Amino acid sequence: MAKVLVIEDDEGTAEEIVTALGDRGYVLDRAANGADGLQRARVGGWDVLVVDRMLPELDGLSVIEALRSEGISTPVLVLSALNAVNDRVRGLRAGGDDYLAKPFALSELAARLEAFAAPTRRAAGDSAAGRSARAGPAVTKGVSGPART
């Protein structure tokens, strides 16, 4: 199963994530601040990083920007209580691959992490991954402005 580094300073949130993902078979490690998280992420071997935006010592966006500037392309899912459109855009432009606003459902976090693995499964010929990728059209209800393709 995938190896996930969780960089989250809130003990309760981190424990819930580690427990839920561990129960799903993920191999996990945790860093409680940005500086430690950056150091652990640099070591490598991670399939995905889950990075909180507001971290002590070094904020999450700085962690992501440092990794990207060093050529580290490990997928990053950004977690944050900052959920305005501009905040999400900043997280993605800093190098995040996905952005999940707090509070969130653990099932949604798990599904997003599974989606990171989907291209690998499809490349390996996993027909189930291909079926899930074709599950149906995207829902755009509630999106303001014209849809773009």
C-alpha positions as CSV (number, residue, x, y, z in Angstrom):
1,M,0.0,0.0,0.0
2,A,1.0,3.6,-0.4
3,K,3.4,5.3,1.9
4,V,2.0,8.7,3.2
5,L,3.8,11.4,5.2
6,V,1.3,13.5,7.2
7,I,2.6,16.9,8.1
8,E,0.0,18.2,10.5
9,D,0.5,20.1,13.8
10,D,-3.0,19.5,15.3
11,E,-2.6,16.3,17.4
12,G,-6.3,15.3,17.2
13,T,-6.5,15.8,13.4
14,A,-3.2,14.0,12.8
15,E,-4.3,11.1,15.0
16,E,-7.6,10.7,13.2
17,I,-5.9,10.8,9.8
18,V,-3.2,8.3,10.8
19,T,-5.7,5.9,12.4
20,A,-8.2,6.1,9.5
21,L,-5.5,5.7,6.8
22,G,-3.7,3.0,8.8
23,D,-6.9,1.0,9.0
24,R,-7.1,1.2,5.2
25,G,-3.6,-0.3,4.9
26,Y,-1.5,2.8,4.3
27,V,2.0,3.0,5.7
28,L,2.2,6.3,7.6
29,D,4.6,8.7,9.3
30,R,3.9,12.1,10.8
31,A,5.6,15.3,11.3
32,A,4.2,17.9,13.7
33,N,5.8,21.0,12.2
34,G,6.9,22.3,8.8
35,A,10.7,22.1,9.3
36,D,10.5,18.5,10.4
37,G,8.1,17.7,7.6
38,L,10.3,19.2,5.0
39,Q,13.3,17.2,6.3
40,R,11.3,13.9,6.3
41,A,9.9,14.7,2.8
42,R,13.4,15.3,1.4
43,V,14.4,11.8,2.5
44,G,12.0,10.4,-0.1
45,G,10.2,7.2,-0.6
46,W,6.8,8.7,-0.1
47,D,3.9,8.1,-2.5
48,V,2.0,11.2,-1.3
49,L,2.4,14.0,1.2
50,V,-0.6,15.4,3.2
51,V,0.5,18.9,4.2
52,D,-1.4,21.3,6.5
53,R,-1.0,25.0,5.4
54,M,-0.7,26.6,8.8
55,L,2.2,24.8,10.5
56,P,4.7,26.0,13.2
57,E,8.3,26.7,12.2
58,L,7.7,26.6,8.5
59,D,4.2,27.0,6.9
60,G,2.9,24.3,4.5
61,L,3.2,26.4,1.3
62,S,6.8,27.1,2.1
63,V,7.4,23.3,2.6
64,I,5.8,22.6,-0.8
65,E,7.6,25.4,-2.6
66,A,10.9,24.2,-1.2
67,L,10.3,20.6,-2.3
68,R,9.3,21.7,-5.8
69,S,12.3,24.0,-6.1
70,E,14.5,20.9,-5.3
71,G,12.9,18.9,-8.0
72,I,10.9,16.7,-5.6
73,S,7.6,15.9,-7.4
74,T,5.9,13.7,-4.8
75,P,2.1,14.4,-5.0
76,V,0.9,16.8,-2.3
77,L,-2.6,17.0,-0.9
78,V,-2.9,20.3,1.0
79,L,-5.2,20.4,4.1
80,S,-6.3,23.7,5.4
81,A,-9.0,25.6,7.3
82,L,-8.3,28.4,4.8
83,N,-11.0,27.5,2.2
84,A,-11.6,30.7,0.2
85,V,-11.0,30.3,-3.5
86,N,-7.9,32.5,-3.4
87,D,-6.5,30.3,-0.6
88,R,-7.1,27.1,-2.6
89,V,-5.6,28.7,-5.7
90,R,-2.5,29.7,-3.7
91,G,-2.1,26.2,-2.4
92,L,-2.3,24.7,-5.9
93,R,0.0,27.3,-7.4
94,A,2.6,26.7,-4.7
95,G,2.8,23.1,-6.0
96,G,0.0,21.3,-4.3
97,D,-1.7,18.7,-6.4
98,D,-5.0,18.8,-4.6
99,Y,-6.6,20.9,-1.8
100,L,-9.0,19.7,0.9
101,A,-10.6,22.2,3.2
102,K,-11.1,21.5,6.9
103,P,-13.3,20.2,8.3
104,F,-13.3,17.2,5.9
105,A,-14.6,13.7,5.9
106,L,-12.0,11.0,6.3
107,S,-13.6,9.0,3.5
108,E,-13.1,11.9,1.2
109,L,-9.4,12.2,2.2
110,A,-9.0,8.5,1.5
111,A,-10.7,8.7,-1.9
112,R,-8.4,11.6,-2.9
113,L,-5.4,9.6,-1.9
114,E,-6.7,6.6,-3.9
115,A,-7.0,9.0,-6.9
116,F,-3.3,9.8,-6.7
117,A,-2.6,6.1,-7.0
118,A,-5.1,5.6,-9.9
119,P,-2.7,6.5,-12.8
120,T,-0.2,4.0,-11.5
121,R,-2.9,1.3,-11.3
122,R,-4.1,2.1,-14.8
123,A,-0.6,2.0,-16.1
124,A,-0.2,-1.4,-14.5
125,G,-3.4,-2.6,-16.2
126,D,-5.8,-2.5,-13.2
127,S,-9.2,-2.6,-14.9
128,A,-11.0,-1.6,-11.8
129,A,-9.1,1.7,-11.7
130,G,-10.1,2.3,-15.3
131,R,-13.7,1.7,-14.5
132,S,-13.7,4.1,-11.6
133,A,-12.0,6.7,-13.7
134,R,-15.0,6.5,-16.1
135,A,-17.6,6.6,-13.4
136,G,-19.5,9.4,-15.0
137,P,-19.6,13.1,-15.9
138,A,-18.3,15.8,-13.6
139,V,-21.0,17.5,-11.6
140,T,-21.0,21.3,-12.2
141,K,-24.2,22.3,-10.4
142,G,-23.5,25.3,-8.2
143,V,-20.5,26.5,-10.2
144,S,-20.9,30.1,-11.0
145,G,-20.1,31.3,-14.5
146,P,-19.9,29.3,-17.7
147,A,-18.4,25.9,-17.7
148,R,-15.0,25.6,-19.4
149,T,-13.6,22.6,-21.2
